[in-house]
Amino acid sequence: MKIVHYFPTTRLTEGGTVRAAIDFCSVLARRGHDIVWLTCDDTDVPDSWKNKEQNTPTITLLGSLQKAGKRLTNKQIAMAGEVMKSADVAHIHAMWMPSNPQVAKACDSVGTPWVLSIHGMLDDWCMDQRGLKKQFYLATAGRIMLRGANTFLSTAEEEKRQASRWLKHDNVAVIPYIVDLEPYKELPTPEEAIEAFGQSDCPTVLFLSRVHEKKSIETLIDSTALLKEKGKQIRVLIAGTGEDAYVASLKTRAESAGVSEDIIFLGMVVGDLKLSLYAMADVFALPTQQENFGLVYPEALLCGTPVIGTKGTDIWRELEEGGAVIAPRTPEAFADAIDLLCSDKSKLQELGVRGRNQMLKWLDTESVAKRYEELYNKVATGQEL
């Protein structure tokens, strides 16, 4: 099949949507499909794609978004339409990109059916943030996103439940992301991360995600302070980037709490070093207010690192089956969970094995990819789901 995936940027700093889309395209191309990655920015496109290696996606670059409001020009829309003309199906990622409705209309203009991955953007928490503005958008420029998609794609029943309030039809498929498991075939080792970031005598807690207010990094800082008051020291590694002012506020908070030396900001960490960093950590902790699939959770578990998360994550039930600790988003709860896990090395190891095995089973590339292939085929041929 020829499948076109669209998202306006390929910058990994944009978060999980880009990472997920890259995995979708990589896996489907390896399975013999004609995959086109349609985008306006190829910054972090894998080198294998750029080098046009066998069984990799074709990149179609529309050019940068220079029109006001990050919208496509008429010329770019025409280019998108030409690409869509020969596609069996198109897959558009995310809700709020102003260019996405334009690409959806380009699909409609050439008769190409399209599906929409919601990526958690209609979750209750998300719709509470600037809610009136989002509702206005969905009633105007974004109207086609709710009405025109052949199928809406959600990653968990919890996401479907929350999104259904806004969707205009009930053609909603629940399938986890296609996660490229190739890098996890062998359990990553910590040596590269130890060399880069040093080793600690105290337990290492890893946060790896966008450094953003909704991730509640303040909870980890305060948890660290609570544990320190009890004579229990931990090292917290913050891997990710964010707005300078917000990062500065977190550093100030850590200093005020007396844990500035225990909270270490690493910046963006990617590739093999990222996997090694997961392996080096004793625990992965993300006290998020909202997360859709939260790729970092499965990544940590696939590296054998136990996870502490919250019910703000749509896949929290699936994570819990893999031994993840799902805790209230408070400093006290996270401090208790960190202390409980890190005080029992055998329990840590047991949870690491359990989590990895559960993720390898749940996210088995073959079975998940087949589910998407079946869906694409039904959409392309006009069959009912």
N, C-alpha and C positions, 0 to 999 in steps of 0.2 A: 504493500500500500504506500501511497504517497501522502505523508502527513506533515502539515506545516504547523510549527509551534511559534507563537508570537509572544514576546514580552519586550518592552522598549529598551531595556538595558541588560547588559551582561556583566554587571559589576557585582562581585561577591559581597561588597560592603552593603549592598541593598538588602541582604539577609536571605532567609530560607527559600523565598520564591525563586530566586535565580539559581540557587544550588539545586533545588528540586527540578527545575526545567532542564538544567544541564544533564542531570541523571536520566530524566525521561528520554531525552534525545539520544544520549550515548547508548543506553541499553537497547532502545528500539532500532537504532541504526545497526548495532551489532547483530541484531536478530534478522537483518536482511531487508528492513523497510527503507524506503526512500524518504529520509527525514530532512526537512528544511528548517533551519533556525533563522527566523525572520526577526530582525532587531534593528535598533538605531545606534547601538553602541556595542562593539565587540571586545571591550577591554579585557575581560577575563575569560574569553572563549578559550577552551583547551587548545594547546598547540597542535594536537593531532588533527583537530578540525581544520585549523588554519593551514596545516601542511597537506590537507586533502588525503589523509591516509585512508586505506580501504575500510569500508564499513563504518564511516564516521559521517555525521550530518554535513549537509551543504549549508554554508552561511550565505544569507542574502542580507546585505547591509543597506538599509534605506537611507542612511545618512543621519546626521545629528538632528535633534528636535530644536529647530531654531524659531519656529513660529510661536507666538505668544501663547502661554498656557500649556506648553509642552505638547502641542498638537502637531499632527502631520500636515504638510502642505498638500495641495492638490496633486502635485507631481508624485509625492511619496505615496499618496493614496492610490494613484494609478499604478505605481510599481507593485504595491501590495496586491492589488486586484489581479495583475498579470501573474504573480506567483500563485495566487489562490486558484486561478482558472484551471490549472492542471492537477490540483490536489484532490484526493478522495475525501479528505476531512481536514479541518483546521482546529487547532487547540489553542485557545487564548487563555493566558494566565493573568488572574487578578482582576479586581473590581475598579480601582480608583485611578488608573492611568488614563489621562484624557485621550490618548491615542487609541486605546482599546476599542471604544465604540466605533471609531473610524475604521479600524480593521474589520470589525464585525460587519459593518455596512458594506465594506469592500467584498467580504465573503458573500453576503446576500446578493450583491449586484451581479456576481458571476455564477450564482447558484451552487456555491460550495457550502455544505453543512458545517456547522462549527459547534464545538463544545467549550464550556467555560469552567476552569478550575477556580473555585471561590477563594481558596487559600486562607480560610478563616476570617475573611474581611467583612462578613455579615454576622459574626459572633456578637453577642449582646454587648460585651465590653467595647468592641470596636465601634458599634453603632451608637454607643453612648458618648463617644468622643466626637465633638463637633457634629452631633447627630442631626440637627436641622439642616446643616449644610449638605450632609450626605444624602438625606432624604430628598432635598431639592434636586440634587444632582441625579438621583435615581429616577426622579419624575420628569427630568428634562433630557440633558445630554446623554446620561447613562441609562435611559429608559430601555434601550435595545438590549442592554446587558441582562436585564431581568426577564425580558419577554422573547428575545430572539434566539437564545441558545437552544440547540436541539436537546442538549443534556447538560445539567449542572453536575460538577464533580466535587464531592466532598471526601475527606479522608477518614471520617469517623462518624458514627451515629450521632455523637454529641454535636458535631459541626452541623450535620443535616438538621437536627432538631432546632438549633438556633437560627439557621439561615432560612428555614422554611417560612418564617414569618414574613420574609420580604420577597421570596421568589413567586413568580406569577404562574408557574405550573409545577407539577410534582414529578417531573422527569429528573430525579436526582439519584445518581449512582454513588454508592459508598465503597470506595476502594482506596487502600493506603497508597502513598506515593510509591512510584518505582524508585527504589534506592539501589544505586550501583554498588553491589557487594564485592566487586572485584578487589578493592583495596583491603577488604577485611577477611579475605580467604585465610590468611595467616594472621594470628594474633599479633598486633603491633607491639613493639618493644619500647621501653622508656629511654634507652641510651641517648638518642638524638636530643630529646627534650632535656635530659639531665645535663648534657653538654652545653645546651643553649641557655638554660635557665637555672641551673644549679640544683643540688639536692638538698633536702631539708631533713633534720632529725625529727621534726614534728609532722603530723599529718598534713597532707596537701589537699586542699579543696579547690576544684577548678570551676570557674564560670567562663563559658565560651559562648558568646552571642553578641548581638549588637549592644553597645553600651547606650541604653535608652531608658527613660523613666519607667516604662511599663515593665521592665525586667526586675525592678525592685532590688537593685544592687545594695541599696541602703540596708535592706534586711540582712544581707550577708555581712556587711560591715558591723552592724549592731550585734549580730550573732557572735562574731569574732570577739567583740568587746566583752560580751557576757561570759564566754568561755574563758577568756583571759582573767576575768575577775575570780573565776573558780580555780585558777591555777592551771588551766588547760590551754596550751598554746597551739594554734593552727596557722598554716600559711595559706592564704587565699590568692590564687592567681586569676586575674581578670584579663581574659583574652578577647579582644574585640575593639572596635573603634566607635566613637560617638562625637557629639558636638563638644567642642573644646570647653565651653562654659559648664556643661554638665559634668564632664570628666573632672574639671577643676573643683566643682562642688563636692564630688565624691571624695576627692583627695583631702579636702578641707574637713569633711565629716570624719574620715578615718583618723586624721590628725587630732581632732577634738575628742575622739573616743579613745585616743591613746593606742591606736593599732596601725598607725601609718607604716610602720616597718613590716607589718604582717600582711598588708594588702598591697599586692604588686601588680601594676598595670603593664601588660605585655604588648598591647597593640594588636594588630591583625596577625593571626597565625593561620597558615593554610598548608595544604599538601601533606606530605609525609610527616613534617614536623608537628602538624596538628594532631595526627593520629598518635604520634609518640607522646604528645602532651597529655592526651586522654589516658594513655597507658601509664604515664608517670603519676597521675593523680590518684589519690586514695578514693576520693568521692567527687562526683560531678553534681553541682547544686545550681538550680535555676529557680529562684522564688518569683516567677513571672506572674503578672496579673492576667495576661492572656497570651496564648500560644495556639497555633493551629496544629500542625503536625509536629513542629518543634524538632527538626531534623537532628539537632544537637543531642537530644535525648537518645534516639537510637544509635547515633554515632558513638556516644559514650558507652552504651551497653555493648555494642559490637566490639569495642576495644576492651571489654571485660571490666569496666569501671562502674560500680554501683551509682545509682542516681537518686537524688532528692528533688522532687518537683511539687507542683501544686495542682489543684483541680481547675486552675485557669487554663490548663492545657487540654485541648479537645481529645487527645488520645491517652488521657491519664489512666483510664481503665486498662488499656492495652499495656501501658508501661508497668502498671501495678502487677499484672500477670508475670512480668519479667523481673519481679522482685524490687521494683522501684518503691521508695518510700514517698508517699503522697502526704504532704504536711500542710497545715494552715500557713498562710503567708505572714508569719510573725517571726521576729528575732528569736523569741523563746522556743518556738516549735522547731525552727531550723537549727538552733544551737543544740537542742536535745537530740535531733536526728543525726547531726554530725557527730556528736559525742557518742551516741549509741553505736553507730557504725564503726567509727574509728577506734573504739575501745576493744573491738573484737576482730582481730586480723583474720581468724578462720571464717567468721561470718562474712567479712568483706569478700574473701576469696570465693566463698560459696555463692554469694549474690552475684559476683562477677560472672561466674560460670553460668548461672541460671539466666541472667539477663542476656548474655551473648547467645545462648542456645535458643531462647525465646524469640529474639530478634531475627536470627537466621531462619527460623521456622516461619514467623509471621510475615517477614519481608522477603521471603524466598523469591529471587528475581524471576525465575521461570514462571511460577504460578501467578505472581502479580502482573507481570508483563502480558501473560495470556489473557487475563481479565480485561486489560485495556485494549488488547487487540480485538477481542470479541466485541467490546463496546464500539470501537472505531468502525468495525465492519458493519455492525447493525446500523450505526448512524449513517454511514456512507451508502448503504443499500436501502435505507428507509424502513428497516425492520423495527418493530416495537422492542423496547428493552425488557 
